[in-house]
Amino acid sequence: MSLKTYQWIKGEKAGEVVKTDSEIVEDGGMQFLNFIDGSRCNANLVGDYILEIADDSPESLIMLNDLAPQPLQRIEPVVTAMQEEPVKTISPLAALLLSSKKSEQKVGIAISINMPPFDLIKVLASSFDDGQEQVLRYLQDSITPEMVEGLKRQIALELTADIFDIPAATQELTETPYENLEKYERV
C-alpha cells in the first residue's frame, strides 16, 4: 500500500510533514485521518490546516513564509506643505482607524468669533475694488490656531457623542473627551 504525504500549514504543527495510508477512523461522531507516526487530523481540516504534497523532498515542501499573512505595517501620516509639525509615528489603533472604510458624516458645530459689525464689513467691501476679497482674507487670517484646535475638539466630541453616549452639545470644551470614556470596558 502506498503512503500519502501531508504537510501541516497552520497551527502549532505548521511545517511538519506526516505520512498516512489514508486510513480514516471515526471517533465521537468525527472522522480522523490517522498518520503512521501515531498522530491524527480531523478530516475536515484537510485542505485548510494540512495539505497533501508529492513527497517529503525539499522541492515538494510548502514554503510557510509564502503562506504566512503579512504583519501589520505602521502607516505614516500624510504631511502637507501647510503642516509645520514634524511627522510623528501613529499608534496601532490610529493606524487601524486610518485604514478603515470611511463614510461621510454631517456634524453641526458652532463657533464664537469676535468680528466687526456686518454693516461696516459691507461698506468697506463695497468701497474698495477688491474689498470683498480683502474682507475674506481678513476674516480668514483672524482665525487663530487655538480656534482651530477648539473646532477639532468640538467636531470630535460631536462625532463620538452617539458612540459613547456623551452629551456633546452640553459638554464643556475644556473637559477632555477621555474623562467620560473611563466607564467603558476595554476590549
PENOR-V585593 format. One record per pair of residues at least 12 apart in sequence whose C-alpha atoms are under 7 Angstrom apart, sorted by the first residue. I is the first residue (numbers start at 1). J is the second residue. D is the distance in whole Angstrom. If there is no record, write none. Layout:
BEGIN
<<I | J | D> <I | J | D>>
END
This chain:
BEGIN
<<2 | 21 | 7> <3 | 19 | 6> <3 | 20 | 5> <3 | 21 | 5> <4 | 19 | 5> <4 | 20 | 5> <4 | 21 | 6> <4 | 22 | 7> <5 | 18 | 6> <5 | 19 | 4> <5 | 20 | 7> <5 | 52 | 6> <5 | 53 | 6> <5 | 54 | 7> <5 | 55 | 6> <5 | 56 | 7> <6 | 18 | 5> <6 | 19 | 6> <6 | 50 | 6> <6 | 51 | 5> <6 | 52 | 4> <6 | 53 | 5> <7 | 50 | 6> <7 | 51 | 5> <7 | 52 | 6> <7 | 53 | 7> <8 | 49 | 6> <8 | 50 | 4> <8 | 51 | 6> <9 | 49 | 5> <9 | 50 | 6> <9 | 64 | 7> <10 | 49 | 5> <15 | 64 | 7> <17 | 56 | 7> <18 | 35 | 6> <19 | 35 | 5> <19 | 36 | 6> <20 | 34 | 6> <20 | 35 | 4> <20 | 36 | 6> <31 | 43 | 6> <74 | 92 | 7> <74 | 95 | 7> <75 | 95 | 6> <76 | 89 | 6> <76 | 90 | 7> <107 | 155 | 7> <107 | 158 | 7> <109 | 154 | 7> <109 | 155 | 7> <154 | 173 | 7> <157 | 177 | 7>>
END
